Amino acid sequence: MTTSPFVSTIHRNLNTYPELAITVDKEHEVAWCYMNGSSRPCFTEALLDNLNTWCAQVRAQYLEMGIRYHVTASAIPGVYNLGGDLALFRAYILNRDRNGLLTYGKKCLDALFANISHFNSPITTISLVQGDALGGGFETALSSDLIIAEQGTHLGFPEVLFNLFPGMGAYNLLSRRLDAARAERIILGGHLYTAEVLHEMGVVDILAPTGGGETAVYEYIRRENRARNGFRALRRVRDLLRPISYEDLWRVLEIWVETALKLEARDLRMMERLVGRQEHSQALAA
């Protein structure tokens, strides 16, 4: 997490969230939400609980906070978010715990949909990707109005490597930015893409130099502020013509749970290896 030269008034302490670093820049009317998972850089239940509490606060108090922009980023160097809690998935699958998977998935959908729906407010949502965004991390980035990614970062959906698919909105969100055919190729390919390639494809909106992400956010805010009425009207048109409903996301989640419960021993062994990578990434960041 770096400090932009544009930031002159940062106010901390709206609330204390152990898994998040929250700051509000009142001068530029932007809230910064840095994910800061204490155990692993993925969506643990602790991180999801903090995110959902914060989202509820933004929905209820955005006028009092005085914010027009919300940025989701990461406080962990080199990692935006590595996606779902694979260790938890594996335990639920081994125990045939359908309700556990659904409960976890609902927490993911609640946080994701809060961002998709702009917190039921006129807030512009921005994802600032300064490190790798995999699986649910990539879905989170896609849920914002705008993706700003630094050069050299990687984004992708590795779920097909263990015979699953990203079930928390990837298809809906990618199809809205590209088309169904290209969304399916990205999801089923299991490849990681550089921010540069995704920028050329139109998935990443703004490509920032390494270390220049926060500055790029403020430059964008300055540009939108000059024509805010037009920018926000166009987003309303997109939401009208290419809507994503919570009900649709929930139906996809149910398919994801059914698919997860069909995974075999070899799939779970691959998942276990990827858990090791999540833990290794956390150790490197520490």
Secondary structure, 3 states (H helix, E strand, C coil): CCCCCCCCCEEECCCCCCCEEEEEECCCCEEEEEECCCCCCCECHHHHHHHHHHHHHHHHHHHHHCCCEEEEEECCCCEEECCECHHHHHHHHHCCCHHHHHHHHHHHHHHHHHHHCHHHCCCEEEEEECCEEECHHHHHHHCCCEEEEECCCEEECCHHHHCCCCCCCHHHHHHHHCCHHHHHHHHHHCCEEEHHHHHHHCCCCEEECCCCHHHHHHHHHHHHHHCHHHHHHHHHHHHHHCCCCHHHHHHHHHHHHHHHCCCCHHHHHHHHHHHHHHHHHHHHHC
